[in-house]
């Protein structure tokens, strides 16, 4: 999908074990005054999966979560997003205990909707999103930055084989 930003590692040479909460660190801007930020951590199986050929290239979600932009600084004091100005969005994904096996790849997907699991965001700041009117819903363009002092990344809670 063109509205999903995808980052995929090379095939792993060794097992990669995570235990705990991955942390999403996004620097992003929007043309709106609110927006959702969804981050998914995915285990991509090898294209050739010898034990079970139908699993070749399978994408297994390990963990994912969503942050409504209005809560980027505080869950108790929501605020509009300044349009077209990069903002930091840092949030923990649900805890995961997972081993990415050799030959698998680590994938991170970033998107701005998880409908129908989560309600749609009108992309404009309204005091109570559940009372948003049809005119409050507008298209917005979200840009995720990935370089220089505006680097977006996901911190993985990697544990060593000796732990």
ZIFENUR-V184090 format. One record per residue. N is the residue number from 1. PSI is psi in whole degrees, -180 to 180 (* if undefined). Layout:
# ZIFENUR-V184090
n: <N;N>
psi: <PSI;PSI>
This chain:
# ZIFENUR-V184090
n: <1;2;3;4;5;6;7;8;9;10;11;12;13;14;15;16;17;18;19;20;21;22;23;24;25;26;27;28;29;30;31;32;33;34;35;36;37;38;39;40;41;42;43;44;45;46;47;48;49;50;51;52;53;54;55;56;57;58;59;60;61;62;63;64;65;66;67;68;69;70;71;72;73;74;75;76;77;78;79;80;81;82;83;84;85;86;87;88;89;90;91;92;93;94;95;96;97;98;99;100;101;102;103;104;105;106;107;108;109;110;111;112;113;114;115;116;117;118;119;120;121;122;123;124;125;126;127;128;129;130;131;132;133;134;135;136;137;138;139;140;141;142;143;144;145;146;147;148;149;150;151;152;153;154;155;156;157;158;159;160;161;162;163>
psi: <138;-15;10;126;127;131;129;133;170;166;135;142;-23;161;146;114;131;147;107;-158;113;146;120;131;98;140;119;158;160;151;-10;-167;8;164;161;147;114;130;129;136;125;141;116;118;155;151;-36;99;96;-40;-31;90;-31;-12;-1;123;4;140;110;119;128;-47;158;155;173;142;123;126;-34;-20;19;-29;-28;135;-22;-16;78;152;152;153;130;120;138;22;123;136;156;134;108;123;150;137;160;147;144;139;107;148;119;119;159;140;-20;163;151;128;140;128;138;129;174;15;146;34;136;6;-35;149;157;147;131;-8;3;144;121;146;-47;107;-25;-14;13;137;161;-37;-17;-21;119;156;146;152;125;133;127;127;147;35;162;-136;1;57;125;142;169;126;125;136;74;136;145;163;-19;-6;*>
